[in-house]
Amino acid sequence: MSRDSHSNSEQNPHHQNFYSRDEELGLLDILVQLWAGKKIIIASIVVTVLLALAYVLLAKEKWTSKAIVTLPAAGQVANYNAALSVLYAQSPQDKPAIGDLQQQLFNRFSGSISALSSELENLDEPLELKVQQVIKGSREPLRISFTAETAEQARKQLGEYIQRVNDDVVDDYGADIRRSMSVKTRELTDSLDTQKQVALDKKQQRIDVIKQSLKIAEASNITRSQLNQAEFLSDDTLYLLGTVSLQAMIANEATKPLPLDSAYYDTQRSLLAMTHLKIQVDNLQSFRYIAPADLPVRRDSPKRVLTVLLSIILGGIIGSGIVIGRVVSQQYRQRKQS
């Protein structure tokens, strides 16, 4: 019994050594096994390449067109700025500077294009319209991109979206200034009517004062002026001019033009400018192109060459895994049988 035990202990290191060499495949062994299983590896590569080609041929293509926009030029807002000058003629200090106007228009454009981007993203079949800052932290310029199935479609659709947003902004500004002009015209008209009524009231009040003085002169039997020289007369002492002079004054006041001051004529001038102004927003723009929508020359996806190359690598990995797996499996079965 001790001899058997001693024999087993002597054979045990060799037995363990044998299994150790079986369980661990060296690099040369792996290469030999891979070469022996090259048909499996090639078949795996062929299958993955065919799948990749099917994907490349059947997958929808994606092309992205890009445009860069910034603040509108001064000439693009000139007509609108001229209309504002008329609108704020009586309070020029309230009129926005042309630089502020350019910024306001572009901010409205930026907000509207971003809103459209979110709207398209929430469709049942989302569309990719992206708005990004060209310079991080700066509101302008902006890079706008749109992705479609063809290069021409991407460029055309991007241009249409940008123009649609611009038209909406321009229409809003046109409608806004028309409303402002309408309100201002009504305000000026009411002001003229008020000033005219005040002048009429002043004229009537003057006539009433003279008539009252005439009654006093008649009651005092004063026919001719009691004054030897021209001097200031208050309303209470007009009767001293006598009935003849007072009657002449009444006739003169009745036909005398209304006593309108310069404020009336300033208001009238502003009203005429408003009514004769033709609001033109045809050339008004809320942005200016730095780079219009381009025609993309490279698709975003699928990347045909890259996809095929990756499929070859993947096929080789899968095939090699199958070959190595078979070898390891065979060794495991042999070990269990022994």
C-alpha positions in Angstrom: 0.0 0.0 0.0 2.8 2.4 0.8 4.5 1.4 -2.4 1.4 2.2 -4.5 1.1 5.5 -2.7 4.8 6.2 -3.4 4.3 5.3 -7.0 1.3 7.6 -7.4 3.2 10.4 -5.8 6.1 9.9 -8.2 3.7 9.9 -11.2 1.6 12.8 -10.0 4.0 15.7 -11.1 4.3 14.2 -14.6 0.5 13.8 -14.7 -0.1 17.4 -13.7 2.5 18.6 -16.1 0.7 16.8 -18.9 -2.6 18.4 -18.1 -1.0 21.8 -17.7 0.5 21.6 -21.2 -2.9 20.4 -22.6 -4.9 23.1 -21.0 -2.7 26.0 -22.1 -2.3 26.6 -25.8 0.8 28.4 -26.8 0.8 31.1 -29.5 2.2 28.6 -32.1 -0.5 26.1 -31.2 -3.2 28.8 -31.7 -1.8 29.8 -35.1 -1.7 26.2 -36.2 -5.2 25.6 -35.1 -6.4 28.8 -36.8 -4.8 27.8 -40.0 -6.3 24.3 -39.8 -9.7 26.0 -39.3 -9.2 28.6 -42.0 -12.3 27.4 -43.9 -14.5 28.2 -41.0 -12.9 31.6 -40.5 -13.3 32.4 -44.2 -16.9 31.2 -44.2 -17.6 33.5 -41.1 -16.0 36.4 -42.9 -18.0 35.8 -46.0 -21.2 35.7 -44.0 -20.5 38.9 -42.1 -19.4 40.7 -45.3 -22.7 39.6 -47.1 -24.7 40.9 -44.1 -22.7 44.2 -44.2 -23.3 44.5 -48.0 -27.0 43.9 -47.4 -27.1 46.6 -44.7 -25.2 49.0 -46.9 -27.5 48.5 -49.9 -30.8 48.5 -47.9 -30.1 51.1 -45.2 -31.4 54.6 -45.8 -28.6 57.1 -46.7 -28.1 60.2 -44.6 -26.7 63.4 -46.1 -26.3 66.6 -44.1 -26.3 70.1 -45.6 -25.0 73.0 -43.6 -25.4 76.8 -43.6 -23.9 79.6 -41.5 -26.0 82.7 -40.8 -25.5 85.9 -38.8 -27.0 89.4 -38.2 -28.7 91.0 -41.2 -26.8 93.8 -42.9 -27.8 97.4 -42.4 -29.2 97.6 -46.0 -31.5 94.7 -45.3 -33.2 96.6 -42.5 -33.0 100.1 -44.1 -36.7 100.4 -45.1 -37.9 99.2 -41.8 -35.6 101.6 -40.0 -36.9 104.4 -42.1 -40.5 103.5 -41.2 -39.5 103.5 -37.5 -38.0 107.0 -37.9 -41.4 108.2 -39.1 -43.2 106.4 -36.3 -40.9 107.9 -33.6 -40.7 111.3 -35.2 -42.1 113.0 -32.1 -40.0 111.0 -29.7 -36.7 110.1 -31.5 -35.1 109.1 -28.3 -37.4 106.1 -28.1 -36.4 104.7 -31.5 -34.2 101.7 -31.4 -30.7 102.1 -33.0 -30.1 100.2 -36.2 -27.7 97.9 -34.4 -30.3 97.0 -31.9 -32.8 96.4 -34.7 -30.4 94.0 -36.4 -29.9 92.1 -33.1 -33.7 92.0 -32.4 -34.4 90.6 -35.8 -31.7 87.9 -35.6 -32.7 87.0 -32.1 -36.3 86.4 -33.3 -34.9 84.3 -36.2 -32.7 82.3 -33.9 -35.6 81.6 -31.5 -37.9 80.6 -34.4 -35.5 78.3 -36.1 -34.8 76.6 -32.7 -38.5 76.2 -32.1 -38.9 74.6 -35.6 -36.0 72.2 -34.8 -37.8 71.0 -31.7 -41.1 70.7 -33.6 -39.5 68.5 -36.3 -37.7 66.4 -33.7 -41.1 65.6 -32.1 -42.7 64.3 -35.3 -43.7 60.6 -35.6 -40.8 60.3 -38.1 -38.3 62.8 -36.6 -36.4 65.1 -38.9 -32.9 66.3 -38.0 -32.7 70.1 -38.2 -29.9 71.2 -35.8 -28.9 74.7 -34.7 -25.5 75.2 -33.1 -23.3 78.1 -32.1 -20.3 78.5 -34.4 -18.4 80.3 -31.6 -19.2 78.8 -28.2 -20.9 81.3 -25.9 -21.8 83.7 -28.7 -25.3 84.1 -30.1 -24.1 84.6 -33.6 -23.1 83.3 -36.1 -25.2 80.1 -36.1 -24.6 76.9 -37.9 -27.8 75.3 -39.2 -27.8 71.8 -40.6 -30.4 69.4 -42.0 -30.1 65.7 -42.7 -32.0 63.9 -45.5 -31.8 60.8 -47.7 -30.1 62.6 -50.6 -27.6 65.4 -50.9 -29.8 67.6 -53.1 -32.9 67.0 -50.8 -30.8 68.0 -47.8 -29.7 71.3 -49.4 -33.1 72.2 -50.8 -35.0 71.4 -47.6 -32.5 73.3 -45.4 -32.8 76.4 -47.6 -36.6 76.2 -47.5 -36.7 75.9 -43.7 -34.4 78.9 -43.3 -36.5 81.0 -45.8 -39.7 79.9 -44.1 -38.6 81.1 -40.7 -37.3 84.3 -42.2 -40.6 85.0 -43.9 -42.5 84.4 -40.7 -40.3 86.8 -38.8 -40.6 89.4 -41.5 -44.3 89.0 -41.7 -44.5 89.4 -37.9 -42.4 92.6 -38.0 -44.4 94.0 -40.9 -47.7 93.3 -39.1 -46.3 94.8 -35.9 -45.2 98.1 -37.5 -48.6 98.3 -39.4 -50.4 98.0 -36.0 -48.1 100.5 -34.5 -48.6 102.9 -37.4 -52.4 102.5 -37.1 -52.3 103.2 -33.4 -50.0 106.2 -33.9 -52.2 107.6 -36.7 -55.3 107.4 -34.5 -53.4 109.0 -31.7 -52.2 111.9 -33.9 -55.7 112.4 -35.3 -57.2 112.5 -31.8 -54.5 114.9 -30.8 -55.3 117.2 -33.7 -59.0 117.1 -33.0 -58.4 117.9 -29.3 -56.1 120.8 -30.1 -58.6 122.1 -32.7 -61.4 121.9 -30.2 -59.3 123.7 -27.6 -58.7 126.5 -30.2 -62.4 126.7 -31.0 -63.2 127.0 -27.3 -60.6 129.7 -26.8 -62.1 131.6 -29.8 -65.6 131.3 -28.5 -64.5 132.3 -25.0 -62.9 135.4 -26.5 -66.1 136.3 -28.4 -68.1 135.8 -25.2 -65.9 138.1 -23.3 -66.2 140.8 -26.0 -70.0 140.4 -26.1 -70.2 140.8 -22.4 -68.0 143.9 -22.6 -70.4 145.2 -25.3 -73.3 144.8 -23.0 -71.5 146.8 -20.3 -70.6 149.5 -22.8 -74.2 149.8 -24.1 -75.5 149.9 -20.5 -72.9 152.6 -19.7 -73.8 154.5 -22.9 -70.2 154.4 -24.0 -70.1 154.7 -27.8 -66.6 155.8 -28.4 -63.3 154.7 -26.8 -62.6 156.4 -23.5 -58.9 155.8 -23.9 -56.4 158.5 -24.9 -53.6 156.1 -25.7 -53.0 152.5 -26.3 -52.7 150.6 -23.0 -53.2 147.1 -21.8 -56.9 146.2 -21.1 -58.0 143.3 -19.1 -61.2 141.4 -19.9 -63.0 143.5 -17.2 -62.1 146.8 -18.8 -62.7 146.1 -22.5 -66.0 148.0 -22.3 -64.0 151.2 -22.2 -63.3 150.7 -26.0 -67.0 151.6 -26.6 -69.7 149.9 -28.5 -68.4 150.8 -32.0 -65.0 149.2 -31.4 -66.5 146.2 -29.5 -68.9 145.5 -32.4 -66.0 145.6 -34.8 -64.0 143.3 -32.6 -66.9 140.7 -32.5 -67.2 140.7 -36.3 -63.4 140.3 -36.6 -63.2 137.5 -34.0 -65.9 135.5 -35.8 -63.9 135.4 -39.0 -60.5 135.3 -37.5 -58.5 132.0 -38.0 -58.3 129.7 -35.1 -55.3 130.5 -32.8 -53.4 127.2 -33.4 -49.9 127.0 -31.9 -46.8 125.2 -33.3 -47.6 122.0 -31.5 -50.7 121.6 -33.7 -48.7 122.0 -36.9 -46.0 119.6 -35.6 -48.7 117.0 -35.0 -50.2 117.7 -38.4 -46.8 117.2 -40.0 -46.3 113.9 -38.3 -49.8 112.7 -39.3 -49.2 113.6 -42.9 -45.9 111.7 -42.9 -47.6 108.7 -41.4 -50.5 108.6 -43.9 -48.2 109.1 -46.8 -45.7 106.4 -45.7 -45.7 103.2 -47.7 -44.5 100.4 -45.5 -42.2 98.1 -47.6 -40.8 95.0 -45.9 -39.9 93.3 -49.2 -36.2 93.6 -48.6 -36.3 93.1 -44.8 -34.3 90.2 -43.7 -33.8 88.7 -40.2 -30.5 87.1 -41.1 -27.6 87.2 -43.5 -25.8 84.2 -45.0 -22.1 83.8 -44.3 -22.3 80.4 -46.1 -25.6 79.3 -47.8 -26.8 75.7 -47.6 -24.1 73.6 -49.3 -24.4 70.4 -51.3 -22.8 67.6 -49.2 -20.2 65.5 -51.0 -19.9 62.8 -48.3 -22.7 60.8 -46.8 -23.1 60.5 -43.0 -24.2 56.9 -43.2 -23.9 54.2 -44.1 -20.1 54.3 -44.4 -19.6 51.6 -47.0 -15.9 51.0 -46.9 -15.7 51.3 -43.1 -18.7 49.0 -42.7 -17.2 46.3 -45.0 -13.8 46.5 -43.2 -15.5 46.2 -39.8 -17.5 43.2 -41.0 -14.3 41.5 -42.2 -12.7 42.1 -38.8 -15.9 40.9 -37.0 -16.1 37.8 -39.2 -12.5 37.0 -38.5 -13.1 37.3 -34.8 -16.2 35.2 -34.9 -14.5 32.5 -37.0 -11.4 32.4 -34.9 -13.6 32.2 -31.8 -15.4 29.2 -33.3 -12.1 27.4 -34.2 -10.5 28.0 -30.8 -13.7 27.0 -29.1 -13.8 23.7 -30.9 -10.1 23.0 -30.0 -10.7 23.8 -26.3 -13.9 21.6 -26.4 -12.0 18.7 -27.9 -9.3 18.9 -25.3 -11.8 19.1 -22.5 -13.5 15.9 -23.8 -10.2 14.1 -24.2 -9.2 15.0 -20.6 -12.5 13.7 -19.2 -12.1 10.4 -21.2 -8.6 9.9 -20.0 
